[in-house]
Amino acid sequence: MAAKKRLIDEHLQAAHAHVRLQKSDALLAALAILCLLPVTSSGRDDLVRNTDKGRVRGIRYYLPKFGKAVDAFLGIPFAKPPTKHLRFRHPEPIEQWTGIRNATKLPNSCYQVPDKFFGDFYGSDVWNPTTRVSEDCLYINVWVPRTHPRIRKSAVMVWIYGGGFYSGTTTLNLYDGKILAAENEVIVVSIGYRVGALGFLTLGHPTAPGNSGLFDQLMGLEWVHNNIRNFGGDPDNITLFGESAGSVSVSLHLLSPLSRNKFQRAILQSGSANTAWATVTLDEGRRRSLELAFSYLGCKETDDMDAVAECLRKIGPQTLVEDQWVSRGVMQFPFLPVIDGTFLTESPMKSLERKSFKRCPILIGSNKNEGAWFIIYELTEFISLETKSMSREEFIFSMNHLFFYYPQYPQVNNRFGLDAVIFHYSNFLDPEDVDSNLHALDSAVGDNHLVCPLNEFAHAYASAGENVYMYYLTQRYSTNPWPPWMGDVSNSSSDILIDDGPVCFENDPNRIPGAHSLDEWPLHTPQGREYLEINTKYLNEPDKSKAIGRGPKAKNCAFWREYLPKLVGGTCEYCVTWL
């Protein structure tokens, strides 16, 4: 039992290595301890691989702690640089190259504005690009475990990063695939894609059709499907996984007829396509794009979309990403995937209702404090890194600010709706409890925008007869640098699944490394809605079934998805005007 507890403790420490808001995460500590050393092979040819566009040479890393080596192929181009006339367009395949291309350094990051809201505070700075930002950023990284002898093709995990579709990169230390590849003997791949206006601006015109960032991901998936055999991978055993906007992307690939046949399983962590911030209509995407062009960047107002695109292509990429915030509000990101009729033929909600999605097993989950990351950036008048409490008056003001408008409903919110949200999340045993008010704000934002949509996505898959495994992460890592009230913050589940979690779960996560904290992980069913709570409090609990819950947050989700829309819709004569 002591050995098992130690093993579980080590797993949970590693599991929290990728928490978005955690400073002293386990992976960075592990990287420092491991001293990952590149070594030169005695025969360099075994570091050369063929691709359909040319040969590449990688670099070998030895991991002393594991007694294993990993071959890394970094910065393999899969598309032409989307610059000049290719800006805003869907990606085009890269041309053949001659000779052997070095794939030994991490590639450029796609253009974005670094997060300096809290200065050099590590909790936020850790998510900023670690390589040069450039429009030339469509590259793939591949980590291949050295196994001897290799008797079968390895399972493949393809990572899509998050960042609200306005930020993110494959090059973060947190996304280094060495340890995952070595520990679990899987091939890890990460795909770069354009973000912000450069990736999702749409004019409804071939010069800027929209969803270019998603088509970047699709072309990257096609590269994996066509080339991974040459790296020892199995193209028929690919798991797509991501967090936040990366998780939304994964779910969009599950819905898209263009990408469904490029992978076999999916892992969704803190984001799904049916949430309000995941997609916009083509008309709304075009409206935002024209507002950016005409009102923010000074392009001449015209109906000639070629002229608009030409104007936008003359503007520097840094200016574009700095001025792109044409939308405001909590989790209202400026440029998003659109229902374009090609990649997405209908709204995600309609696809789920019609069960029009890829039939495959999925693993899906959320965290207890999903909303904390977003409200600390949105409610700057009341919340900072030093904040420890919130008055009742500040709580009511903040609720009115956060939920004045519901983009997922056909009408704006009204006084009845706002009062209902405040009522539902108030602590009536002690309405003036300054500690619970912050947690209530966190829960309201997280439930509405992340937890409940994920629950609905899982329910749709389970109702279609697919195998669904759900988790709910409630553990706060002890060295989390963010304020205690933020608890286990948004996207921290990514650590579980990047380091040593459900790799290629093959319909049964109990078979994979890292799932040893419980004897059984139940299926999420339409009737039971079972999930596994991940928390160290269950380590010494003899009754492991206590970690199995139902929901999660079923009552809160019923409030958002059933009660509130009816209330607002039935009292719309009292609707306020959205300013």
Secondary structure as UniProt FT lines:
FT   HELIX           2..15
FT   HELIX           16..18
FT   TURN            20..21
FT   HELIX           26..34
FT   STRAND          37..39
FT   HELIX           44..47
FT   STRAND          48..51
FT   TURN            52..53
FT   STRAND          54..57
FT   STRAND          59..63
FT   TURN            64..67
FT   STRAND          68..77
FT   HELIX           84..86
FT   TURN            87..88
FT   STRAND          100..102
FT   STRAND          109..110
FT   TURN            117..120
FT   HELIX           122..125
FT   TURN            126..127
FT   STRAND          133..134
FT   STRAND          139..145
FT   STRAND          154..160
FT   TURN            164..166
FT   TURN            170..171
FT   HELIX           173..175
FT   HELIX           178..184
FT   STRAND          187..191
FT   HELIX           196..200
FT   STRAND          202..205
FT   TURN            206..207
FT   STRAND          208..209
FT   HELIX           212..227
FT   HELIX           228..231
FT   STRAND          233..243
FT   HELIX           245..255
FT   TURN            257..259
FT   HELIX           260..262
FT   STRAND          265..269
FT   TURN            273..274
FT   TURN            276..278
FT   HELIX           282..291
FT   HELIX           292..296
FT   HELIX           305..313
FT   HELIX           317..322
FT   TURN            330..331
FT   HELIX           348..353
FT   TURN            354..355
FT   STRAND          362..367
FT   TURN            370..371
FT   HELIX           372..378
FT   TURN            380..382
FT   TURN            385..386
FT   HELIX           392..402
FT   TURN            407..408
FT   HELIX           415..425
FT   TURN            428..429
FT   TURN            431..432
FT   HELIX           434..446
FT   HELIX           447..451
FT   HELIX           452..463
FT   TURN            464..465
FT   STRAND          468..473
FT   TURN            478..479
FT   HELIX           484..486
FT   TURN            490..493
FT   HELIX           494..499
FT   TURN            506..507
FT   HELIX           509..511
FT   TURN            513..514
FT   TURN            516..517
FT   TURN            526..528
FT   STRAND          530..534
FT   HELIX           536..538
FT   TURN            539..540
FT   HELIX           544..547
FT   STRAND          548..550
FT   HELIX           554..558
FT   HELIX           559..563
FT   HELIX           564..570
FT   HELIX           572..574
//
